Amino acid sequence: METKMYCFKRLGEKVMARTFEKQVTELNVRASILNRFTELGRPNTVAVG
């Protein structure tokens, strides 16, 4: 969990948007980027035999 939070913070320490709705959108975009990076880095496991 700490690694995920570190990666999330690397996307930006501060929220740049001023309105609450835009802040929610900004954080959702950051979470989506992090999820995509995680998906790309996950190995595909295939059963052999």
PQR file with spaces between the fields and no chain letter, atoms N, CA, C, O and H, PARSE charges and radii, in Angstrom:
ATOM       1  N    MET     1       0.828   -1.194    0.000 -0.4000 1.5000
ATOM       2  CA   MET     1       0.000    0.000    0.000 -0.0000 2.0000
ATOM       3  C    MET     1       0.880    1.269    0.000  0.5500 1.7000
ATOM       4  O    MET     1       0.538    2.259   -0.647 -0.5500 1.4000
ATOM       5  N    GLU     2       1.989    1.234    0.712 -0.4000 1.5000
ATOM       6  CA   GLU     2       2.861    2.402    0.755 -0.0000 2.0000
ATOM       7  C    GLU     2       3.417    2.726   -0.614  0.5500 1.7000
ATOM       8  O    GLU     2       3.556    3.896   -0.973 -0.5500 1.4000
ATOM       9  H    GLU     2       2.266    0.430    1.238  0.4000 1.0000
ATOM      10  N    THR     3       3.740    1.690   -1.386 -0.4000 1.5000
ATOM      11  CA   THR     3       4.274    1.912   -2.723 -0.0000 2.0000
ATOM      12  C    THR     3       3.238    2.599   -3.601  0.5500 1.7000
ATOM      13  O    THR     3       3.577    3.496   -4.373 -0.5500 1.4000
ATOM      14  H    THR     3       3.628    0.740   -1.094  0.4000 1.0000
ATOM      15  N    LYS     4       1.985    2.189   -3.492 -0.4000 1.5000
ATOM      16  CA   LYS     4       0.909    2.815   -4.276 -0.0000 2.0000
ATOM      17  C    LYS     4       0.759    4.289   -3.914  0.5500 1.7000
ATOM      18  O    LYS     4       0.607    5.136   -4.794 -0.5500 1.4000
ATOM      19  H    LYS     4       1.710    1.460   -2.865  0.4000 1.0000
ATOM      20  N    MET     5       0.802    4.592   -2.621 -0.4000 1.5000
ATOM      21  CA   MET     5       0.666    5.982   -2.197 -0.0000 2.0000
ATOM      22  C    MET     5       1.857    6.806   -2.669  0.5500 1.7000
ATOM      23  O    MET     5       1.694    7.964   -3.053 -0.5500 1.4000
ATOM      24  H    MET     5       0.925    3.904   -1.907  0.4000 1.0000
ATOM      25  N    TYR     6       3.051    6.220   -2.646 -0.4000 1.5000
ATOM      26  CA   TYR     6       4.232    6.925   -3.143 -0.0000 2.0000
ATOM      27  C    TYR     6       4.053    7.250   -4.624  0.5500 1.7000
ATOM      28  O    TYR     6       4.319    8.373   -5.054 -0.5500 1.4000
ATOM      29  H    TYR     6       3.183    5.279   -2.334  0.4000 1.0000
ATOM      30  N    CYS     7       3.604    6.266   -5.400 -0.4000 1.5000
ATOM      31  CA   CYS     7       3.390    6.486   -6.838 -0.0000 2.0000
ATOM      32  C    CYS     7       2.313    7.547   -7.066  0.5500 1.7000
ATOM      33  O    CYS     7       2.440    8.395   -7.949 -0.5500 1.4000
ATOM      34  H    CYS     7       3.388    5.354   -5.051  0.4000 1.0000
ATOM      35  N    PHE     8       1.259    7.487   -6.265 -0.4000 1.5000
ATOM      36  CA   PHE     8       0.176    8.461   -6.392 -0.0000 2.0000
ATOM      37  C    PHE     8       0.704    9.870   -6.132  0.5500 1.7000
ATOM      38  O    PHE     8       0.348   10.810   -6.843 -0.5500 1.4000
ATOM      39  H    PHE     8       1.156    6.798   -5.547  0.4000 1.0000
ATOM      40  N    LYS     9       1.545   10.016   -5.125 -0.4000 1.5000
ATOM      41  CA   LYS     9       2.110   11.327   -4.798 -0.0000 2.0000
ATOM      42  C    LYS     9       3.072   11.794   -5.879  0.5500 1.7000
ATOM      43  O    LYS     9       3.209   12.997   -6.103 -0.5500 1.4000
ATOM      44  H    LYS     9       1.834    9.253   -4.547  0.4000 1.0000
ATOM      45  N    ARG    10       3.736   10.868   -6.549 -0.4000 1.5000
ATOM      46  CA   ARG    10       4.654   11.240   -7.628 -0.0000 2.0000
ATOM      47  C    ARG    10       3.908   11.897   -8.788  0.5500 1.7000
ATOM      48  O    ARG    10       4.500   12.656   -9.555 -0.5500 1.4000
ATOM      49  H    ARG    10       3.624    9.891   -6.367  0.4000 1.0000
ATOM      50  N    LEU    11       2.630   11.613   -8.918 -0.4000 1.5000
ATOM      51  CA   LEU    11       1.819   12.241   -9.964 -0.0000 2.0000
ATOM      52  C    LEU    11       1.488   13.685   -9.612  0.5500 1.7000
ATOM      53  O    LEU    11       0.963   14.420  -10.448 -0.5500 1.4000
ATOM      54  H    LEU    11       2.148   10.996   -8.295  0.4000 1.0000
ATOM      55  N    GLY    12       1.783   14.090   -8.412 -0.4000 1.5000
ATOM      56  CA   GLY    12       1.546   15.468   -7.980 -0.0000 2.0000
ATOM      57  C    GLY    12       1.202   15.513   -6.514  0.5500 1.7000
ATOM      58  O    GLY    12       0.270   14.844   -6.070 -0.5500 1.4000
ATOM      59  H    GLY    12       2.210   13.493   -7.733  0.4000 1.0000
ATOM      60  N    GLU    13       1.938   16.290   -5.764 -0.4000 1.5000
ATOM      61  CA   GLU    13       1.701   16.403   -4.325 -0.0000 2.0000
ATOM      62  C    GLU    13       0.450   17.225   -4.019  0.5500 1.7000
ATOM      63  O    GLU    13      -0.257   16.963   -3.046 -0.5500 1.4000
ATOM      64  H    GLU    13       2.695   16.835   -6.126  0.4000 1.0000
ATOM      65  N    LYS    14       0.191   18.216   -4.858 -0.4000 1.5000
ATOM      66  CA   LYS    14      -0.920   19.123   -4.593 -0.0000 2.0000
ATOM      67  C    LYS    14      -2.012   18.965   -5.635  0.5500 1.7000
ATOM      68  O    LYS    14      -1.757   18.577   -6.775 -0.5500 1.4000
ATOM      69  H    LYS    14       0.766   18.428   -5.649  0.4000 1.0000
ATOM      70  N    VAL    15      -3.217   19.267   -5.227 -0.4000 1.5000
ATOM      71  CA   VAL    15      -4.344   19.309   -6.155 -0.0000 2.0000
ATOM      72  C    VAL    15      -4.363   20.707   -6.752  0.5500 1.7000
ATOM      73  O    VAL    15      -4.424   21.699   -6.026 -0.5500 1.4000
ATOM      74  H    VAL    15      -3.424   19.582   -4.301  0.4000 1.0000
ATOM      75  N    MET    16      -4.311   20.782   -8.068 -0.4000 1.5000
ATOM      76  CA   MET    16      -4.222   22.081   -8.733 -0.0000 2.0000
ATOM      77  C    MET    16      -5.590   22.730   -8.982  0.5500 1.7000
ATOM      78  O    MET    16      -5.697   23.955   -9.048 -0.5500 1.4000
ATOM      79  H    MET    16      -4.261   19.977   -8.658  0.4000 1.0000
ATOM      80  N    ALA    17      -6.623   21.909   -9.116 -0.4000 1.5000
ATOM      81  CA   ALA    17      -7.953   22.445   -9.409 -0.0000 2.0000
ATOM      82  C    ALA    17      -8.485   23.239   -8.213  0.5500 1.7000
ATOM      83  O    ALA    17      -8.151   22.950   -7.064 -0.5500 1.4000
ATOM      84  H    ALA    17      -6.537   20.915   -9.062  0.4000 1.0000
ATOM      85  N    ARG    18      -9.303   24.226   -8.498 -0.4000 1.5000
ATOM      86  CA   ARG    18      -9.820   25.086   -7.431 -0.0000 2.0000
ATOM      87  C    ARG    18     -11.198   24.662   -6.943  0.5500 1.7000
ATOM      88  O    ARG    18     -11.471   24.732   -5.745 -0.5500 1.4000
ATOM      89  H    ARG    18      -9.574   24.460   -9.431  0.4000 1.0000
ATOM      90  N    THR    19     -12.062   24.229   -7.834 -0.4000 1.5000
ATOM      91  CA   THR    19     -13.405   23.845   -7.402 -0.0000 2.0000
ATOM      92  C    THR    19     -13.421   22.375   -6.995  0.5500 1.7000
ATOM      93  O    THR    19     -12.615   21.574   -7.469 -0.5500 1.4000
ATOM      94  H    THR    19     -11.841   24.172   -8.807  0.4000 1.0000
ATOM      95  N    PHE    20     -14.347   22.041   -6.112 -0.4000 1.5000
ATOM      96  CA   PHE    20     -14.426   20.674   -5.599 -0.0000 2.0000
ATOM      97  C    PHE    20     -14.653   19.663   -6.717  0.5500 1.7000
ATOM      98  O    PHE    20     -14.019   18.608   -6.735 -0.5500 1.4000
ATOM      99  H    PHE    20     -15.002   22.691   -5.727  0.4000 1.0000
ATOM     100  N    GLU    21     -15.551   19.976   -7.652 -0.4000 1.5000
ATOM     101  CA   GLU    21     -15.855   19.055   -8.751 -0.0000 2.0000
ATOM     102  C    GLU    21     -14.617   18.779   -9.600  0.5500 1.7000
ATOM     103  O    GLU    21     -14.372   17.643  -10.003 -0.5500 1.4000
ATOM     104  H    GLU    21     -16.066   20.833   -7.638  0.4000 1.0000
ATOM     105  N    LYS    22     -13.848   19.819   -9.863 -0.4000 1.5000
ATOM     106  CA   LYS    22     -12.625   19.654  -10.659 -0.0000 2.0000
ATOM     107  C    LYS    22     -11.545   18.922   -9.868  0.5500 1.7000
ATOM     108  O    LYS    22     -10.740   18.191  -10.445 -0.5500 1.4000
ATOM     109  H    LYS    22     -14.048   20.742   -9.535  0.4000 1.0000
ATOM     110  N    GLN    23     -11.525   19.115   -8.556 -0.4000 1.5000
ATOM     111  CA   GLN    23     -10.577   18.380   -7.719 -0.0000 2.0000
ATOM     112  C    GLN    23     -10.874   16.889   -7.763  0.5500 1.7000
ATOM     113  O    GLN    23      -9.962   16.068   -7.859 -0.5500 1.4000
ATOM     114  H    GLN    23     -12.179   19.708   -8.087  0.4000 1.0000
ATOM     115  N    VAL    24     -12.153   16.545   -7.691 -0.4000 1.5000
ATOM     116  CA   VAL    24     -12.567   15.136   -7.767 -0.0000 2.0000
ATOM     117  C    VAL    24     -12.140   14.556   -9.114  0.5500 1.7000
ATOM     118  O    VAL    24     -11.605   13.449   -9.175 -0.5500 1.4000
ATOM     119  H    VAL    24     -12.894   17.212   -7.613  0.4000 1.0000
ATOM     120  N    THR    25     -12.374   15.297  -10.182 -0.4000 1.5000
ATOM     121  CA   THR    25     -11.982   14.836  -11.517 -0.0000 2.0000
ATOM     122  C    THR    25     -10.479   14.649  -11.609  0.5500 1.7000
ATOM     123  O    THR    25     -10.012   13.646  -12.148 -0.5500 1.4000
ATOM     124  H    THR    25     -12.808   16.197  -10.133  0.4000 1.0000
ATOM     125  N    GLU    26      -9.717   15.599  -11.091 -0.4000 1.5000
ATOM     126  CA   GLU    26      -8.257   15.518  -11.135 -0.0000 2.0000
ATOM     127  C    GLU    26      -7.752   14.279  -10.401  0.5500 1.7000
ATOM     128  O    GLU    26      -6.871   13.577  -10.898 -0.5500 1.4000
ATOM     129  H    GLU    26     -10.097   16.414  -10.653  0.4000 1.0000
ATOM     130  N    LEU    27      -8.302   14.010   -9.228 -0.4000 1.5000
ATOM     131  CA   LEU    27      -7.871   12.847   -8.458 -0.0000 2.0000
ATOM     132  C    LEU    27      -8.300   11.542   -9.123  0.5500 1.7000
ATOM     133  O    LEU    27      -7.586   10.542   -9.044 -0.5500 1.4000
ATOM     134  H    LEU    27      -9.018   14.580   -8.823  0.4000 1.0000
ATOM     135  N    ASN    28      -9.450   11.546   -9.770 -0.4000 1.5000
ATOM     136  CA   ASN    28      -9.882   10.354  -10.512 -0.0000 2.0000
ATOM     137  C    ASN    28      -8.953   10.074  -11.691  0.5500 1.7000
ATOM     138  O    ASN    28      -8.652    8.918  -11.986 -0.5500 1.4000
ATOM     139  H    ASN    28     -10.029   12.358   -9.835  0.4000 1.0000
ATOM     140  N    VAL    29      -8.504   11.120  -12.357 -0.4000 1.5000
ATOM     141  CA   VAL    29      -7.564   10.954  -13.471 -0.0000 2.0000
ATOM     142  C    VAL    29      -6.248   10.382  -12.955  0.5500 1.7000
ATOM     143  O    VAL    29      -5.681    9.477  -13.568 -0.5500 1.4000
ATOM     144  H    VAL    29      -8.748   12.060  -12.117  0.4000 1.0000
ATOM     145  N    ARG    30      -5.762   10.904  -11.837 -0.4000 1.5000
ATOM     146  CA   ARG    30      -4.524   10.378  -11.260 -0.0000 2.0000
ATOM     147  C    ARG    30      -4.664    8.896  -10.909  0.5500 1.7000
ATOM     148  O    ARG    30      -3.764    8.100  -11.178 -0.5500 1.4000
ATOM     149  H    ARG    30      -6.223   11.639  -11.339  0.4000 1.0000
ATOM     150  N    ALA    31      -5.789    8.536  -10.310 -0.4000 1.5000
ATOM     151  CA   ALA    31      -6.017    7.136   -9.939 -0.0000 2.0000
ATOM     152  C    ALA    31      -6.086    6.256  -11.186  0.5500 1.7000
ATOM     153  O    ALA    31      -5.572    5.137  -11.181 -0.5500 1.4000
ATOM     154  H    ALA    31      -6.520    9.182  -10.091  0.4000 1.0000
ATOM     155  N    SER    32      -6.714    6.748  -12.248 -0.4000 1.5000
ATOM     156  CA   SER    32      -6.797    5.993  -13.498 -0.0000 2.0000
ATOM     157  C    SER    32      -5.416    5.774  -14.117  0.5500 1.7000
ATOM     158  O    SER    32      -5.116    4.690  -14.615 -0.5500 1.4000
ATOM     159  H    SER    32      -7.132    7.656  -12.252  0.4000 1.0000
ATOM     160  N    ILE    33      -4.588    6.804  -14.080 -0.4000 1.5000
ATOM     161  CA   ILE    33      -3.219    6.677  -14.599 -0.0000 2.0000
ATOM     162  C    ILE    33      -2.459    5.632  -13.800  0.5500 1.7000
ATOM     163  O    ILE    33      -1.784    4.779  -14.376 -0.5500 1.4000
ATOM     164  H    ILE    33      -4.832    7.686  -13.676  0.4000 1.0000
ATOM     165  N    LEU    34      -2.563    5.691  -12.472 -0.4000 1.5000
ATOM     166  CA   LEU    34      -1.868    4.737  -11.622 -0.0000 2.0000
ATOM     167  C    LEU    34      -2.355    3.313  -11.880  0.5500 1.7000
ATOM     168  O    LEU    34      -1.550    2.384  -11.939 -0.5500 1.4000
ATOM     169  H    LEU    34      -3.112    6.383  -12.004  0.4000 1.0000
ATOM     170  N    ASN    35      -3.663    3.137  -12.033 -0.4000 1.5000
ATOM     171  CA   ASN    35      -4.217    1.814  -12.328 -0.0000 2.0000
ATOM     172  C    ASN    35      -3.728    1.295  -13.666  0.5500 1.7000
ATOM     173  O    ASN    35      -3.452    0.104  -13.805 -0.5500 1.4000
ATOM     174  H    ASN    35      -4.317    3.892  -11.985  0.4000 1.0000
ATOM     175  N    ARG    36      -3.617    2.165  -14.645 -0.4000 1.5000
ATOM     176  CA   ARG    36      -3.135    1.750  -15.967 -0.0000 2.0000
ATOM     177  C    ARG    36      -1.664    1.334  -15.911  0.5500 1.7000
ATOM     178  O    ARG    36      -1.277    0.328  -16.505 -0.5500 1.4000
ATOM     179  H    ARG    36      -3.841    3.134  -14.533  0.4000 1.0000
ATOM     180  N    PHE    37      -0.851    2.108  -15.199 -0.4000 1.5000
ATOM     181  CA   PHE    37       0.560    1.742  -15.033 -0.0000 2.0000
ATOM     182  C    PHE    37       0.680    0.389  -14.342  0.5500 1.7000
ATOM     183  O    PHE    37       1.508   -0.437  -14.727 -0.5500 1.4000
ATOM     184  H    PHE    37      -1.165    2.926  -14.717  0.4000 1.0000
ATOM     185  N    THR    38      -0.143    0.163  -13.326 -0.4000 1.5000
ATOM     186  CA   THR    38      -0.124   -1.113  -12.609 -0.0000 2.0000
ATOM     187  C    THR    38      -0.506   -2.249  -13.541  0.5500 1.7000
ATOM     188  O    THR    38       0.109   -3.315  -13.511 -0.5500 1.4000
ATOM     189  H    THR    38      -0.815    0.834  -13.014  0.4000 1.0000
ATOM     190  N    GLU    39      -1.516   -2.024  -14.366 -0.4000 1.5000
ATOM     191  CA   GLU    39      -1.976   -3.038  -15.321 -0.0000 2.0000
ATOM     192  C    GLU    39      -0.886   -3.361  -16.338  0.5500 1.7000
ATOM     193  O    GLU    39      -0.690   -4.525  -16.687 -0.5500 1.4000
ATOM     194  H    GLU    39      -2.015   -1.158  -14.391  0.4000 1.0000
ATOM     195  N    LEU    40      -0.188   -2.359  -16.808 -0.4000 1.5000
ATOM     196  CA   LEU    40       0.867   -2.569  -17.798 -0.0000 2.0000
ATOM     197  C    LEU    40       2.056   -3.314  -17.197  0.5500 1.7000
ATOM     198  O    LEU    40       2.743   -4.056  -17.900 -0.5500 1.4000
ATOM     199  H    LEU    40      -0.347   -1.413  -16.525  0.4000 1.0000
ATOM     200  N    GLY    41       2.299   -3.123  -15.916 -0.4000 1.5000
ATOM     201  CA   GLY    41       3.460   -3.736  -15.277 -0.0000 2.0000
ATOM     202  C    GLY    41       3.212   -5.122  -14.724  0.5500 1.7000
ATOM     203  O    GLY    41       4.144   -5.775  -14.255 -0.5500 1.4000
ATOM     204  H    GLY    41       1.741   -2.521  -15.345  0.4000 1.0000
ATOM     205  N    ARG    42       1.964   -5.587  -14.772 -0.4000 1.5000
ATOM     206  CA   ARG    42       1.621   -6.881  -14.216 -0.0000 2.0000
ATOM     207  C    ARG    42       1.926   -7.987  -15.226  0.5500 1.7000
ATOM     208  O    ARG    42       1.498   -7.896  -16.377 -0.5500 1.4000
ATOM     209  H    ARG    42       1.207   -5.056  -15.153  0.4000 1.0000
ATOM     210  N    PRO    43       2.655   -9.028  -14.821 -0.5600 1.5000
ATOM     211  CA   PRO    43       2.968  -10.103  -15.770  0.2800 2.0000
ATOM     212  C    PRO    43       1.748  -10.981  -16.054  0.5500 1.7000
ATOM     213  O    PRO    43       0.874  -11.143  -15.202 -0.5500 1.4000
ATOM     214  N    ASN    44       1.705  -11.538  -17.249 -0.4000 1.5000
ATOM     215  CA   ASN    44       0.647  -12.486  -17.602 -0.0000 2.0000
ATOM     216  C    ASN    44       1.104  -13.890  -17.213  0.5500 1.7000
ATOM     217  O    ASN    44       2.148  -14.354  -17.670 -0.5500 1.4000
ATOM     218  H    ASN    44       2.416  -11.407  -17.940  0.4000 1.0000
ATOM     219  N    THR    45       0.330  -14.561  -16.377 -0.4000 1.5000
ATOM     220  CA   THR    45       0.655  -15.897  -15.946 -0.0000 2.0000
ATOM     221  C    THR    45      -0.140  -16.902  -16.786  0.5500 1.7000
ATOM     222  O    THR    45      -1.358  -16.792  -16.930 -0.5500 1.4000
ATOM     223  H    THR    45      -0.518  -14.184  -16.006  0.4000 1.0000
ATOM     224  N    VAL    46       0.571  -17.867  -17.326 -0.4000 1.5000
ATOM     225  CA   VAL    46      -0.070  -18.877  -18.172 -0.0000 2.0000
ATOM     226  C    VAL    46       0.249  -20.246  -17.602  0.5500 1.7000
ATOM     227  O    VAL    46       1.407  -20.552  -17.320 -0.5500 1.4000
ATOM     228  H    VAL    46       1.560  -17.956  -17.209  0.4000 1.0000
ATOM     229  N    ALA    47      -0.785  -21.080  -17.431 -0.4000 1.5000
ATOM     230  CA   ALA    47      -0.578  -22.441  -16.946 -0.0000 2.0000
ATOM     231  C    ALA    47       0.030  -23.300  -18.047  0.5500 1.7000
ATOM     232  O    ALA    47      -0.413  -23.265  -19.195 -0.5500 1.4000
ATOM     233  H    ALA    47      -1.726  -20.832  -17.660  0.4000 1.0000
ATOM     234  N    VAL    48       1.051  -24.073  -17.680 -0.4000 1.5000
ATOM     235  CA   VAL    48       1.724  -24.942  -18.640 -0.0000 2.0000
ATOM     236  C    VAL    48       1.526  -26.384  -18.193  0.5500 1.7000
ATOM     237  O    VAL    48       1.736  -26.737  -17.032 -0.5500 1.4000
ATOM     238  H    VAL    48       1.411  -24.101  -16.747  0.4000 1.0000
ATOM     239  N    GLY    49       1.115  -27.199  -19.151 -0.4000 1.5000
ATOM     240  CA   GLY    49       1.054  -28.616  -18.812 -0.0000 2.0000
ATOM     241  C    GLY    49      -0.234  -29.214  -18.958  0.5500 1.7000
ATOM     242  O    GLY    49      -0.395  -30.406  -18.697 -0.5500 1.4000
ATOM     243  H    GLY    49       0.944  -26.912  -20.094  0.4000 1.0000
